Amino acid sequence: MVGCVPLRGRDFVDMTPVASTNVQSVGYDRLTQTMRVQFHGGGVYDYYGIPLELFESMLLPNPWRRLGRTVRRHPYRPVR
């Protein structure tokens, strides 16, 4: 799934690989402030209302350990 993936059936969002034991890749749609997270276990989630700064911090190594609790405070839904 790393590469470009549809975001809510409209535009495509670039997915960026992340150095992490939990997160495989993340992508961000600036227009809707939606961050897509793909986990190594196969789950993919969209998180809404994510500030750009939070997304950029997710690109650093091991983001879920540092930021998972903060990200989960935002509305989200499983994509698959």
C-alpha positions in Angstrom: 0.0 0.0 0.0 3.0 2.3 0.2 2.7 4.8 -2.6 -0.5 6.6 -3.6 -3.8 5.4 -2.2 -7.4 6.8 -2.6 -8.6 8.9 0.3 -12.3 8.6 0.8 -12.8 7.6 -2.8 -11.6 10.9 -4.3 -8.1 12.2 -4.5 -5.0 10.1 -3.9 -2.7 10.6 -0.9 1.0 9.8 -1.0 2.0 7.3 1.7 5.4 7.6 3.2 7.2 4.7 4.9 8.0 5.2 8.5 10.8 3.6 10.7 8.6 1.9 13.3 7.6 -1.4 14.7 3.9 -0.5 14.6 3.4 2.0 11.7 4.3 1.0 8.2 3.4 4.2 6.4 1.5 7.5 6.8 -0.1 9.9 4.4 -1.8 13.3 4.7 -4.4 15.3 2.9 -3.9 19.0 3.7 -7.2 20.1 2.3 -9.2 17.9 4.8 -6.5 17.6 7.5 -6.9 13.8 7.2 -4.0 11.5 8.1 -4.1 7.9 6.9 -2.0 5.4 9.0 -1.2 1.9 7.8 0.0 -0.5 10.5 2.3 -3.4 10.0 -0.5 -5.7 11.2 -2.6 -4.7 8.1 -5.0 -2.2 9.7 -5.5 1.1 7.9 -7.2 4.1 9.6 -8.1 7.6 8.7 -7.7 10.2 11.5 -9.5 13.6 11.1 -8.6 17.1 12.2 -4.9 16.3 12.3 -2.7 19.5 12.3 0.2 19.4 9.7 2.7 19.6 12.6 1.4 16.4 14.1 1.6 14.6 10.7 5.1 15.8 10.2 6.0 14.4 13.7 4.6 11.1 12.6 7.3 10.9 9.9 10.0 10.6 12.6 11.2 7.1 13.8 8.8 5.2 16.1 5.9 7.7 15.9 3.2 5.6 17.6 5.2 5.2 20.8 5.5 9.0 21.1 2.2 10.2 19.5 -0.3 7.4 19.4 -2.2 8.6 22.4 -2.4 12.1 20.9 -3.5 10.9 17.5 -6.2 8.6 19.0 -7.8 11.7 20.6 -9.0 12.7 17.1 -12.0 11.2 15.4 -11.1 8.2 13.2 -12.5 5.4 11.3 -11.0 2.1 10.0 -10.5 2.0 6.3 -9.8 -1.8 6.4 
